[in-house]
């Protein structure tokens, strides 16, 4: 396994801040990302547990919109 170099001036292509591994995608909240040929979308907002929480269906729907999972119920 190879190691990623830490970039002293982080960019979207460098390692995650404070680490020597990973990549940063969607630098800004309005940056759009998508996976596996899906239409890129901006970050979605889900409720936290302290405010009633999101349902499993909402989380699956958000992940499916990114192209990371397939919603078999859709």
N, C-alpha and C positions, 0 to 999 in steps of 0.2 A: 504494500500500500504506500502511495506517495504522500508526502506532506505538502500542504499549501503554505506558501510564503505569506507572512504578515506584511501588508502594505502600510507603510507609515502614514500615508495619506489615503484613508479608506475611500473606495468608490464602489459602485454597484458591482464591480467585477472582483473586488478584493475580498478578503476573509471577513467574516462577521466581526463587528467591533469587539475588541478585547479578547479575541480568540485567534487561533491559527488554523481554523478549519471552517468550512461552510461558505456559503455565498449569500449575498444580500440581494433580494428581489423586491421590486416595488418600493423604492426609496421613500417616496412621498405617499401620503394617504390617497392622492388622486392618481398615482401611477397605476397603470393597468397591467395585470398579469393573467395568463391563462396557460393551461397545460393540455397536452394531447390533442391539439387542434381546436380547442374551444375558443370562442370569442373572448378576448381579454376583457376583464372587468376590474373596476377599482375595488378597494377594500370594502367588505360588507360589515355591518354592525349587528351584533347579536347581544341580547340581554345577559347581564352577569347574574350569577346565582343570587346575589344580594338584592336584586330587583325583580325576583320572580323566576329568573333563569329562562334560557331558551330550551325548546323541546329538542328531542333527538331528531325529529323530522326537519326542524329548521337548520340544524347543524349539517345534516345530510344534504339538504337542499343547497346550502352555501358551498359545501365541498364539491357537489356535483356541478354547480355553476362555474367553478374553477377548473373542472375537468379532472379532479383528483379521485373521485369515486363515481360509480354508476348507481343511480337511484333506481332500484328494481321495482319500486312502487309507482314510478312516474309513467 
